[in-house]
Amino acid sequence: MAIFYPLLILGLLGIFMGVVLSLANKYLAVVEDPRIDDIEALLPNYNCGACGTPGCRAFAVAILKGEVENLRKCKPGKVDKHFNPILEYLKDHPNPDGTYNNIKI
């Protein structure tokens, strides 16, 4: 009978921790703007840091936050291949509050 107490305690502890992790996953989830992935795909993806951010993903986040005023900060980017598609994408996909990003080439 004494052998069942540790098994019972460990089983209950496992169930409790599973419930805690499940609730933490539900209530502490981070929702990321899906436009970040789309804009990152439109960038050259050299991750060179020439724009002043650590990589293309950080540059895409800065574009969406309005921290970048000019897309020409991306040195390897080309106007027709990268910048114009980004501007078109931003026109078609405004911010969640309905405003548009004021960004230039």
C-alpha positions as CSV (number, residue, x, y, z in Angstrom):
1,M,0.0,0.0,0.0
2,A,2.9,2.4,0.7
3,I,4.0,2.1,-2.9
4,F,0.8,3.7,-4.2
5,Y,1.2,7.0,-2.3
6,P,4.2,8.2,-4.4
7,L,2.4,7.1,-7.6
8,L,-0.8,8.9,-6.5
9,I,1.1,12.1,-5.6
10,L,3.1,12.1,-8.8
11,G,0.0,11.4,-10.9
12,L,-2.0,14.3,-9.2
13,L,1.0,16.6,-9.6
14,G,1.3,15.7,-13.3
15,I,-2.4,16.4,-13.8
16,F,-2.1,19.7,-12.0
17,M,0.9,20.8,-14.0
18,G,-0.8,19.8,-17.2
19,V,-3.8,22.0,-16.4
20,V,-1.6,24.9,-15.4
21,L,0.4,24.6,-18.7
22,S,-2.9,24.4,-20.7
23,L,-4.3,27.5,-19.1
24,A,-1.0,29.4,-19.5
25,N,-1.0,28.4,-23.2
26,K,-4.5,29.8,-23.6
27,Y,-4.2,33.0,-21.7
28,L,-0.6,34.0,-22.3
29,A,-0.6,33.4,-26.0
30,V,1.0,36.2,-28.1
31,V,-0.9,37.2,-31.2
32,E,1.4,38.4,-34.0
33,D,0.3,40.6,-36.9
34,P,0.0,38.2,-39.9
35,R,1.1,41.0,-42.2
36,I,4.6,40.8,-40.9
37,D,5.2,37.4,-42.6
38,D,3.8,38.8,-45.9
39,I,6.0,41.9,-45.9
40,E,9.0,39.9,-44.9
41,A,8.4,37.7,-47.9
42,L,8.3,40.8,-50.1
43,L,11.7,42.0,-48.9
44,P,15.0,40.8,-50.4
45,N,15.7,38.6,-47.3
46,Y,19.4,39.2,-47.2
47,N,19.2,39.9,-43.4
48,C,22.2,42.2,-43.9
49,G,21.2,44.9,-41.4
50,A,22.0,47.8,-43.8
51,C,18.6,49.3,-43.0
52,G,19.6,49.7,-39.4
53,T,17.5,46.8,-38.1
54,P,18.8,43.3,-37.2
55,G,17.2,41.7,-40.2
56,C,14.4,41.7,-42.7
57,R,11.8,40.6,-40.1
58,A,12.7,43.5,-37.8
59,F,12.5,45.8,-40.8
60,A,9.0,44.4,-41.6
61,V,7.9,45.0,-38.0
62,A,9.3,48.6,-38.2
63,I,7.4,49.2,-41.4
64,L,4.1,48.1,-39.8
65,K,4.7,50.1,-36.7
66,G,5.4,53.3,-38.7
67,E,9.0,53.6,-37.5
68,V,10.3,53.5,-41.1
69,E,9.4,56.5,-43.3
70,N,11.4,55.5,-46.4
71,L,11.7,52.0,-47.9
72,R,15.0,53.0,-49.4
73,K,16.6,52.3,-46.1
74,C,16.7,48.7,-47.4
75,K,19.9,48.9,-49.5
76,P,19.6,45.7,-51.5
77,G,15.9,46.3,-52.2
78,K,14.8,47.3,-55.8
79,V,11.9,49.6,-56.5
80,D,10.0,47.4,-58.9
81,K,10.8,44.1,-57.3
82,H,10.5,44.9,-53.6
83,F,9.2,48.4,-52.8
84,N,6.3,48.8,-55.1
85,P,4.8,45.4,-54.1
86,I,5.1,46.4,-50.4
87,L,3.3,49.7,-51.0
88,E,0.5,47.9,-52.9
89,Y,0.2,45.4,-50.1
90,L,0.0,48.1,-47.5
91,K,-2.7,49.9,-49.5
92,D,-4.7,46.7,-49.7
93,H,-4.1,45.7,-46.0
94,P,-4.6,48.7,-43.7
95,N,-3.8,48.7,-40.0
96,P,-6.3,47.0,-37.7
97,D,-7.8,50.4,-36.7
98,G,-8.3,51.2,-40.4
99,T,-5.5,53.7,-40.8
100,Y,-2.9,53.4,-43.5
101,N,0.9,53.4,-43.2
102,N,2.4,56.7,-44.4
103,I,5.5,55.3,-46.1
104,K,7.4,56.4,-49.2
105,I,10.0,54.8,-51.5
